[in-house]
Amino acid sequence: PKSGRAMRHLLGLLLLLALPTLALTKRHAPNHIIEPLSRYNPGNVQVPKKQFPGTVLTVTPDTLAEGGAYLTVTWKVLLPRKSPYFVAMYLENDDVTATVPIKYMMVQNGKEEPALKAGGDVKFWAVNMRKNIVFCLFRGDPEDAELLLKSNVVTLDSPNEPTSGRLTQTADPGGMTVSWITGDGAKGQTLQFGSFAGKLDHSIDATRLPGYNRLDMCGGVAKTKGYRDPGTFWTATMAGLSPGDKVHFRYGSDADGWSEPSFFFPPPTPDMPAKIFVFGDLGTHSPDNSEQPWDSVASRNSTDAMFLESLGRTLAFHVGDISYAVGYASKWDDFGNQIAPIATRMPYMTAIGNHERDWPGGIIAVEDSGGECGVPYDLRFPMPGTDRDAPWYSFDHGPVHFTVISSEHDLDDQYKFVIKDLANVNRTITPWVVFATHRPMYVSSTNNNIPDGDQTMATQLREVFEELLYIAEVDIVLSGHHHSYQRTCPVLKGACTKPRPNATADAYMGPVHIVAGMAGAASTTNIQTPQPPIYQMVDAEHHGYMRLFADKTTLTMEYIRTDDNTIHDKFQLVRPLPPPPPPQ
């Protein structure tokens, strides 16, 4: 009720004003193409009792190396019908009448001229999904296919190879958590680390985390045709690390193999600069250009570009819509493989998005997660102090304080957390505050759909959080969801703010709202015309990521487009150092 919300606002404002120093979201409908596996009906697959004469399907090499590799599939059919043919990739234990392929390639479209035979080679990129791989040759369309032949089996060099490595900053300034996945047969795992690559003289026994299975999914493809075993999850946390010291590490075991060696620098102190990647709505793309679920082709350009400049960066912050697995479990393995070069070099912090969480029965009763309802995300990206039903948290990184909420959960449940968190920020230690949420609070979009349209959700977020953010002098409101880049002026109640009376040139004006949903998913082009005057830059045609640089007096953000790898927008906030607290 409005009276209750007004009372909460009054309480929040009083608390903020009483404390020495002192959040939000919304959702959008992207331009989704028809997802290729959504029309794939394994229940219609016909499995003949005998092999078709003259049909050949072979794969080379017949062993998958650690880290992933290309596999060449050779196919041949005698007296082909005037029909589509396609080759699909499965795990050896998959039931083709119950499970969709990991991906597939059409090798004939059904319009070819009659011939005595047809055939050729296609290349698939494969990563370790902990089970042997097999390919199937089908005749017909994916909606109603006939299995012709299965290939030879591709075995794994190491079924329990540690994969999908990632770093997470802990609540302890000197801590860092390493997480990874193995096959279910791994008996024990270890994290080794040290100051030199050739001398990893510290070790920690990893903790095996409780996993999940098909029954933990909420429904949809996540519980049916998209489900695959997720493997075993491991974690180990280092403590007492010194900022500025290079830490080399690897994880795994002698029995099952070790990860590639990597290194990172512990998070900077408030007196050190922070150099951060910022992006949202990344997704994943398998480089073989096969038909794959929720294919985010541009994501490869973003992750490749960020890796090339990753040396010296201190954090990657991904503001929701992570892998776009949306119930197709194999996408999580592809995503872990794609981001690992970045996520094992710096902490990879996240906010939850609609494509991780939303499902009927939740606060936002739409089917955006494909039935996952946050379960796979929670295990793969455990943020400090969160759980599946409360994935909001905060952390300091150098001179920047991040307050991270969930736009996919009840906003009222998070209200007290936001007030308390922002009220406890010490602006002498962390002079900059970033409020992060997947759905934007301000967005140039024509989507007013109910219940979860862009403007519908933005209005709700502003009603709950906007005044608090202004009173708390939050500098940046960071979001994604709309697959575009957008930047506002300092804004309050839908208008660019004016300097407060007697304000200096560098005084606080209000939060700048950033939509950074342009990292990989297909662009959303439903931009408002004419453009509302609060928007100083809107790009709904290109993909890229952002850089955030901050020290005690300056915060700079840059938008990098990955089609030319140059800066296409830049702004800077400058503020003098606050006076130190009086001596006690």
N, C-alpha and C positions, 0 to 999 in steps of 0.2 A: 504494500500500500504506500501511497505517496507520503502520508504522514510519517510512517516508519522510516522511509528513506530520508526525509528531511531531518528527522531526529538524528539519524546516523551521521548525516553531513555535519550537523551542528556539533555533535560530540567529537567528530574527527577534527573539525576546525579548532575547537577549543583545546583539544589535546595537542595539536601541532603548535598552536600559539603559546602554549604553556611550557613547551619543552625547548631546550636550547637550539636544536636543529631538527629539523626533521632529519600508475598502475591501471592496468586496463586491457581491451581487445575488440573484435568483430569478424565477420566471415563473408566470403564472396563466392560467386559461381563462375569458375573459370571456363574458358573456351575448350572444353574437353572434346577430343576426337573420340570416335568409337574405339573403346579399348579392345584389342584383338582377342584376348582370352575371355572376355565377357560373353562372347557368342559361341565359345567352344563348349560343346556339350559332350563330356566323356560318356554319359549314359547312352548316347546314340552310336558310339563306336562299334563297328561290326568286327568281330574277331573270327576269321575263317578257321576251319579245322585242319586245313592243309595249306602248304606253301604254294605260292604261284610260281610255275615253272619260268626259269629265265630271269627271275628277279634277284638282284644283288644289292646288298647294303653293307658296306664295310667302313671301318673307322681307323684312322692312323693319326698319331701313334695310339697304341692300345694301353698306354699308361699315362695318367695325368700327373705332371710334375707339380711339386709344391709351388704355391703361389698362383697357379692357373696357367693355362696355355691354350693355343688354338688347336682344334681338332679338325681334321679333314674327313668329310663324309663323302664317300663315293657311292652313287646309286645307279642302277640300270634296270630298265623294264623292257621286256619284249612285247611287241604288238600293243603299244599303249593305247588306251581308250582316249577319246576326245573328252578329257576330264582333268580337273586340277589334280596335281600331285604335290605333296609337301613332306618334308623331313622334320621330325620333332625330337627334341632332347628330353630324356627322362632320367630319373634315378632307377637303378636296376630293380629295386623292390616296388616301384610304382605300379599300381593297377591302372592300365590305360583306360579302363571303362569306369573309373571312379575319380581319377586325378587328371587335371590339365597338364600339358607339357610345361617344362620350364620355359621354353620358347620354341619357335618353329620358323622354317623358311619355306615359302612356296617355290617349288622347282619347275612347275608347269602351271599355266593359268587356265588350261582347258581350251584354248583357242588355237593351238598349234595345228599345223597340217598333218594329215595321217602319215605315219612312218612305221618302219619295221621295228625300230627300237628307239628308246629315249634314255638319256642318262647324263651324268656330269658329276662335278665335285662342288661341294659347298663347305665353307669354313665356319665353325662355331667357336666362340670364346667360351671356355669353361673354367669355373672356379671350384675349389674343393667344397662340396656340400656334404662331406663325411660318408657318402655312399657311392658305390661304383655307378658309372654312367652307361646308358644304352640309348641308341637312336632307333626311331621307328619311321618306316616309310608308309605313308597313307595315300589313298586315292579318294578324291572327293573334296568337298568343302569342310572346313573345321566344324561346322554345325552338324555334319552327318557324314563322318569319314569311315573308310574301310581300311583296316590294318592289312598291309601286304607282307611286311617282313620286319623283324627286329635285327639289329646289327650285332656284331661281336661286342663283348663287354669291355669297357674302358675301366681298368682298375686304378686305384689311387696309390701313389707312392707312399703316402702316409695318411690313412683315414683319420687319425687323431692329431693331425697337424694343427697347431694353434693358428687361428685365423681371426679376422675382424678385430684386430687390436685397436684400443683407443685409450686415451688419457682423460682423466676427470680431475679437476681441481677439487680439493677437499676444503672443509671448513677451517682446518688448521693451515695457517699460512705456509708452513714448511712441508705440507703433505701433497702427495700425488697418488691417485689410484690408477692402476692399469687393469683393464678388463679384456677378456678374449673368450673365444669359443673353441671347443674341440669336439671330436666325436665322443659318443657315449662310452667308448672303451678305454678312454684315458684313465689311468689309475691315480695319477697325482701330477700336479703342475707346480712349477717354481718360477718366481721372478728373480732374475739376477741383475744386479746393477753396480755401478762403480764410476769413478772419475775418469777412467781411461777405457777405451774400446777393448783393449787386450787384457784388461784386468778388472773383471766384474767380481769384486771381492766381497760383495754383500748379497745375501739371498733371503727370500721370504717364501715360505710355503703358501701357495695360493689357496683360497677358500672356494670350494665348490658351492655354487648357488642353487637354490631350488629352481627347477626349470618350469616348463609348462607343457601341456599337451593339448590335443584337439578339444577335450572337454572344457578347457579353460577359455576357449574362444566364445564370443557371445552369439555367433550365428554366421549367416552369409557364406561367402566363399572361404573365409578363414576357417570355418568348421567343416567344410565339405571339400569341394574340388580343388581348393588352393592350398590346403594344409600339407605341410611336410615337417618331419621331425626337426626341431631347431638346434639340436646338439646340446652340449653341456657347457654351462657358463661358469667362468672362473674370474676371480678378482684378487688383487693384492695391493696393499697400500704402503707406500714409503712415507716416512716421517722424518722430521729434523733436517730437511734439505735446505741448503743455503741459496738464496736468490743470487743469480749471476753465475753460479757454478754449473758447468755442463755435466749432465747425468747421462751416461750410456747405459743401455739396458737391453735385455731380451727376456723372453718368457717361453715356457714349454717344459720339455724333459728330455733326458737322454734316450728314453725308450721310444718316445713318440715324435721326437724332433723339436727343433727350436724355431722361434720366429726369426725373421731377419733382424739383425742388430739395428737399433735406432738410438736417438738421443733427444733430449729436451733440456730446456732451462727452466728451473722452478719459477713460479709466478713472481713478478716484480713486486717490490715493496712500494708503499705509497710515494716514496721519494725517487722512484725509478720510473722511466716512461713506459707506458703500455702501448703495444703495437698489435692491433686486433683486426682479424677478418670478421666481417659482419655480413650475413646473408640469410635468406629464407627460401623455402619451397624448392629445395635442390633436386631431390629424386636421384635416379641412377640411369645409366645407359650402358648396355653391353656393346662393346665396339664392333661386334660382327654385324650390326644393323639387322638383326633378325626381328621377327614379330615377337614382341615381349610385352608383358603387362606394364601399363603406365610408363611408357618409355619417355624419359626426359633427355632428349638428345643433347641439348645445350649444357646439361650438367657436367659432361666430360670436359668441355672447354673451361668451365669454372674451376673444377677441382684441379685440372692440369695447370691452369694459370696460378692458382693459389699455391700449389706445391712448388712451382718454380721460384716463387718469392717467399717461401716459408721460412727460410733461414733468417733468424732475427725476429720473427713474429712471435708473440707471446700467448695468443689465445685465438681460437675460432669459436664464434658464437653463431649458432644456427637457430633462427627464431621460428621453429615449427614447420610442419609438413616435411618430414625427414626423408624417408626412402620412397614414399608412395607405394609401399607393398600392398596396402589396401586388401589384405587377405591372402595374397599370393606370397607364401612364405619364402620362396626362393629369392625374391627381390631383396630381402634383408641380407642374404649372403652376398649378393651382388653389390649392395650398398656398402657393406662392411669392407669388402675388397677394394672398392673405389676410393673410399675416404681414408683408408688406413695410412697411406703415406703422409697425410696431413695430421690425422688424429693420433699418430704415434710420435709426432714431433712437437705438439703443443696440446694443452687441454682443449677438449672439444665439448663445449657446454651447449645445452639445448633448452628450448621451450617446447611444450607439447602443442601439436596442431590438430585441426579437425580430422585430418586423414590418419592420425594415430588413434584418436579417441572416439569420435562420434558414432553412435549406434542407437536405434530405438530402445527406450528404457533409460537412457542417459538424459542429461540436462538439455542437450540439443539432439532431438530425436530424429536424426537423419542418418543415412547409411554410409557416411564418408569413410569410415575405417574398414569397410568390407567385413565387419564382424570381429575385428581385432580388439576393439574397445580398450586400447592402451596396454594390453598385456605384453606383447613383444617389445614395444618401445620401453616399457618400464625396466625390463631386464637388460636391454642393450644399452640404455643411457640412464643409469642411476645417478641422478643429481643429488648433491648433499642435502640431507634432511627431508627428502621427499618420499612419497609412496604413490601407488597407482591412483588412490582416491584423493590425494593431496599433492599434486606435482608442482607446487609453487615453492619458491625458495629465493635466497639472495646470497650474494657473494661479493667480495672485494677483489679487484684485480688492478694492482698498481694504484693510481690515484682515482680510480673509477669504482663506484658502487653500482652493482646491478641488482635491481628488484625484478624478479621474473614471476609472472602469474600465468594462470591457465585461462584462456578465453573459452575453454570447452567445459568448464566446471561452473558451479554456482558462484556468481560474483559476490553475493552477500557473504558466503563462507570465507572469502578471501579478504574482505574489507578490513577486519581487525588486524589481520596479518600485515596488510599494506600500511595501515596507520602506524603500527608499532615499528615496522621495519624502517620506514622513512623517518620517523621521529627519532630513531636511534642513530642515524647517520651522523658522523662527526665530519663536518665539512672542512675542518682543518686537516684531517687525515686523508679523506677522500672527497676533494672539492667538487667532483663531477658525479652526477647521478643519472643513470640510464634506466628507464622503466621499459621492460620488454614483455610483449604479449603477441601471440600469433596473429590474432585478428586486429585490424587497425581501428583506431578511434576516430581518425579522419582519413578519408579515402575518396579520391575522384573515381566514382563508379556510379553507373545507372541502375545497379542491382538493389531494388527495394523489396525483394521477395520476403515472405514470411514463411518459416520462423527465423531463417538464418541468412537473409540477404545482407549484403555489405552495409548498406545504410541502416537497416534494421538493427543489426548488432552494434554498429558504431554508436548509435543513439543510446543504447543501453549502457555501453561502456562509459560514455561521457556523463551520463546521469549518475553513475556510481563513483567515478574516479576523477573527473576533470578538475574540480575545484581543489581536491586534495593535492593533485600533482602541481597545480599552480602555487598553492600556499607553501608546499614543500620545496619549491624552486627546483623541480626536476628539470634537467637540461634537455634530455632526448627521450622521446617516446618512440620506441623501436618496434616495428611489426613487420609482418609479411602478408601471406594469404592471397592478396591480390597480386597476380603475377606481373608486376611492373615495378618500376622505381619511381617513387614520389617523395618530394620534400616540401614541407610547408615553411612559411615564416613562423616566428614565435606566435602561438595562437592560443586564444581563449574564447570559448563560446562562439566559435565559428568565424572569428575575425582576427586579423593581425593585431597584435597588442601595441599599445603606445607606451613610451617610457613613463615610469611612475614619476610623480612630482619630485623635483630636485634630484633626479637620478643622474648618475655619472654616465659617460658614454659606454662604459663596459658593464653597466648594471644589468641585473636579471630582467628579461622581458617576458619570459614564458617558455614553455617547452616547444622545441622544434619536433615535428612529427615526421618520421621516416617510414616509408613502406619499402622494404627490401626483399620483395618476393620474386625477384627476377633472376635467381641463380640457375634455374634449370627447367622448371615445368613450363609448358606451353603458355605463351604470353596471353594476358587477359586484356582485351582491347575495348571494353565497355566504359571508356572514359567519358566524363561529362563534357557537354558542349553547350554553352561556352564554359571554359574552365573557371571554377570558382577562384576568386582573387587570392585566397590564402596559399595557393600552390605556386611555388617558385620554380619547380622543375618536375615534369612528368614525362616518363619514357615508358611506353607500353609496347615497344617494338623490338627492343634489344634485351639481351641477357648480360649478366655480370655479377659483381659482388662489390662490397665496400671495404675500405680501410678506415680504421679509427685510430688516430694517434692522440695520446693525451699525456700531458705532464701536469704539474701543480697549477699552472696558470693558463694553459691553452689546450683546447680540444678541437681537432680537425678531422673532418670526414670527407672521403673521396669516393665517388662512384666510378668504377672501372667497368667499361664494356669489354666483353671478351671477343667481340668480332675484330677489334683492332688493338686491344690491350692498352688503351689510353684512358686518361681521366676525362670524364664528360660532365661531371659536376663536382663542386667542392665548396665547403663552407667552413667557417671557423668561429668558435666561441672563445672569448678572452675574458678572464676575470682576475683581479688582483688576489694575492694570497689573503685569506682571512686573518685577522689578528689572532695571535696565540691566546689561549685562555689565561686569565689572570692567575698569578701564583697562589697556591693554596696556603 
